[in-house]
Every structure is written in C-alpha cells, then in structure tokens.
C-alpha cells in the first residue's frame, strides 16, 4: 500500500511538472519580446529545480521513514531478546553445577547449545543492523583463535565429523561477525557435501585459510554457478542456496581472495587469502 501510493503521487507530480514545462516552453517560443523570453526562461528553470526537489523528496522520504521504523523495531526487538537469552544461559550454568544426573546434564547441555545458537542469531541480526547503518565494524582479530572457536562451537552439532586442524598464529584487521558467518557457512557446506567421508581439514598458514572436504565434490559446470543466489548443486541437501552468495559478497567487500577447487567424487577445497 505504501509503495502504491508513492507511485501514484510521483506520477501525478511528474505529469504536472512536464505539463507546466511544456506550457512555459510554448509561451517562450511564441513570445516576440526578448525580455519576456529571458524572464520566462528563468522562471522555467526555477520551476524545474523546485519540481525536482519536491519529486525527490516525495520519492525518498516515505522510504527513508519506513527503513528507520524497521531499524528501530529491530533494535527494540533485539534489546528484548537479549535478556531472556542471557537468563537461559546463566541459569543453565547454575543447574549444571548443582546436578549430577547424567540424563539431566545431557538435557541441560542441549538447552545450552540451543541458547548459544540463539545468541549467534542475535549477534547476526545486530551485525546486519550495524552494516545497514554503515558503521565501521573492523577490528584486530587473531584468526587462528577465531577459527578454533568456530570449530569448537560447530563440532557438537556435527559429532560424526573429524576436524583435522593446523592453525598458525595469524593476525588480521577485518569484520569479525561477518567473518564468523563466512567460516560457519564454509564449514557447514563442507559437512553437508561429505556424505562419503567424515574428515574435514582446516588449515591456516601464510595468511591463507583452507577448508577441505573429501565428499561428493562439484563438477566444472556447476562450479561456475555456485555463487548464484538460490543455486544448489544437490537438491536433496537441505538449504536455500544463499550461503555462498553471501560469502562471495563479503569477500569482495573486504578484499579477501576466494578460491574454489573441486573434483567430482573427490571433494572440494576452499581457500580464503587475506591481503593487507
């Protein structure tokens, strides 16, 4: 409804502007007095400028107001979500300390993991709001520690996967939350496409982060399309096909070289090269 009214108002203003412009132009062309021509030309120029200002204001202001309202709603919702998530996490910690029953401890651990995943989604929403506000999000990151933290977080979700790591000390200056999303997506994809193997290698050396699986792989034709939105190489695998598109956009914005190497039936190697 908002955009339908906006289109109608812009169309009416545009119609009136063009009609007035043509009328003034016709008057100028039919005037024999050079003074009148000069005066009408100035009037026409002022009118065109004012019309442009009004039309641009009419087009942008409702949209800007709509976006600001959405941002405010998101911030308020995030603020309200933070308290229950923190409460669940702190209380599960207390329950864990005072409980010795093995089954209860397993249930508490599952609640903790689910709460941590909610916390991750909270951080991502907060990150998206900040990026929309064009806030500077870069910071000094010890990449080897960050990668290990992500593996520690994801390992319980994929207990059948053996993560083989070699992580050299690497310091970078980058967008931490965005990089977490990239690492999680790449590891998640490696797991999804590792039907015939339980091993994933994660190597960080010489400012290069490599994630390699030994699964089904991707053929050369499909490899060309993997960054397309909603594209999936295997329709039987759950997902929406938007992860690699997000990964590619993040790497392009943050000047990270992204390289895929894959062979059908042998697996896929993804390499992120960080430049300064």
Number of C-alpha atoms within 10 A of each C-alpha: 6 9 11 8 10 15 13 11 15 17 13 11 16 15 12 13 18 13 12 15 16 13 12 18 16 11 15 19 9 10 13 10 10 10 10 13 18 12 13 17 16 12 12 19 13 12 16 16 11 13 17 15 12 13 18 12 12 16 16 12 11 14 14 11 11 13 13 13 12 13 16 13 12 16 16 11 12 15 13 11 14 14 10 12 18 14 12 15 18 12 13 19 14 11 13 17 10 10 12 10 9 9 10 13 17 12 13 19 15 13 15 20 17 14 19 17 15 15 17 15 12 18 14 16 15 16 18 15 16 15 13 10 11 9 10 9 13 14 11 11 15 14 22 19 15 15 21 15 13 15 18 12 15 17 14 12 10 15 10 12 16 13 19 13 16 15 16 16 13 17 13 17 15 19 17 19 16 21 18 17 18 20 19 19 17 20 22 14 17 25 21 17 20 21 12 13 17 16 18 22 18 22 19 22 14 11 17 18 24 21 23 24 28 24 24 21 21 22 14 12 8 13 15 11 13 20 19 15 14 13 18 20 15 14 10 7 12 9 14 11 19 16 23 20 16 18 20 19 13 17 18 12 8 17 14 19 14 17 12 16 15 20 16 13 14 15 21 22 19 18 20 19 17 19 12 8
